[in-house]
Amino acid sequence: MSDYNNNTTTFEQWILEKFAFVSPKFEIADLREKGEGRGLIATEDISKDEILFELSRDSILNIDTASITKLRPENREILCSLNQWQALIICVAYEWFLGSKSQFSPYFQVLPLQRDEFNSLIFWSDEELKMLKPSAVLNRIGRDAAEEMYAILVADIIPEKLQCPELSEFLTEERFHIVASLIMSYSFDVDHPEEVEAAENTDDEEHKDEFPLPRDPDNEIGENLESESSETGKDANGNDRDDESVENIEEEMDESEDKLAEDPVSEDACYKSMVPLADILNSNTTLFNATLKYEKTKLVMIAEKDIKKGEQIYNIYGELPNSEILRKVTLDDVKSFFESKFLKQLPFLKESQAIKLVETIFETIEESEFLDETLVEEADTDIVSERYEIFANGEILPEFLLLILITTSICQAAESDIKWFKKLVRSVERKPSSDFIGLIERAIMKSYQLLEDKGIITHSTLENLKDIIKLRINQYPSHVTDNSYQLPESYKPQTRKELADVVLFNEVKCLKEVIDGKFPPTKDDGSPKFKIIEDEKFLKNLLKRKIEEENAKAAKKQKK
């Protein structure tokens, strides 16, 4: 029997001893030939709501159960003063350091503890990272922040505060990244018992039935690869989380810049925890059929639907649907597009004037008191942001649409009366005129009313949106944009070049959906979320004051 199977057998014996209940209706299967690592397969038919396994809170790994907590009476308080990531990294690293002496040793034998078992971007070389251009994942590796956290842990917190210098020596930078990646892809946020009890006692049924799943944004981002693989019954990368997808790592350390300033564990309503056996389940947002639920004294894995003999049992690591797939359009993309558009339609403009003109529009939007009092408080992001998310199935953030609608309306105004607009912006490089600022502010208000109050955008806004998306697509390598690339039929372990191609292909596929007819997306009733109107009516409304002033001047001149 191989070491792999021996480790599985040892782990199975351990969970039978540790867990309160383990159903005989499933087995831990070796799915490596399918590229899925370990997984759970039903050996008998399982009914909806049937318990698959349950374990006491003593069987999960977190601050309460970790060996390092028990070294000294002060250690628990010190760990609780850290943030969730720091605390669990220390707890997991110490169990790894203990080896066979750890109470979790059989569990660690089935966890990935080698760097080549991870596809975390933190482990990619500079040359390998170049294969992901122009994906936004490259901006979210967080290597500097991770190294800052590591330095603090091994230089101060572990040897000085926890007085465990042997762990500092053991925790090399590579092991730190392995533990961080392990926690990112395996951990659950387990509510405290009192939180569960409060939920059970509340009359709010929606809250009562809510059993949180892992809420790491890192796990959610895995949808990027899952969109195409969900049809095959695989997880995001076609593997279990032993070999997590690149996109699962997109935000691996994206939050890291905030980690050191994050609220301490003592102020959270949960502990970030490792939950043995629960993390053996592969993830699939389409095929998931089991859910981990938290009770006051135990955790219970429940069948969410009937599971037939021979079927794989899937959990769902995060609650985002397949539409929640991050593809990014940058602010620079948007600026560059509108600068070119103004230059093309206004022959009198110099390039420097076009740049300043667009900059003035965006600055006025950022400083808009009208938006401060209305949209911004409810928005998912700022109207002017460094990046904008483009979701699957034509879903676009309303803030991004509003930015394009406002700027498009000013383009339309300029084109409607070039002579008037030339006077309006002639001082834009020195100091924008009050009339130009007034036009922008009116465009902001009218665009907001059109989009937010009526769910309407103009035809030119739609065309500009598509053109911006096309600019973004053109930044990708031709082999993933010219329809020549084909997704691999098998989801066996892939090279990093193959992983990079899958990421880029799916980003392009999502972007193309916007220009291929999936925008505007539909509501639940099947009607479009946004109505498209021709520009003339909206332009007339936007320029109403200008037209009135011109008419008044003409009438006055006629009287003379």
Beta strands, then each sheet from edge to edge (+ up, - down):
strand 1: 21-22
strand 2: 26-30
strand 3: 38-42
strand 4: 51-56
strand 5: 188-191
strand 6: 270-273
strand 7: 282-283
strand 8: 290-294
strand 9: 298-303
strand 10: 312-315
strand 11: 328-330
strand 12: 387-389
strand 13: 456-458
strand 14: 531-533
sheet 1: 1+ 4- 9+ 8-
sheet 2: 2+ 3- 10+ 7+
sheet 3: 5+ 6-
sheet 4: 11+ 12-
sheet 5: 13+ 14+
end
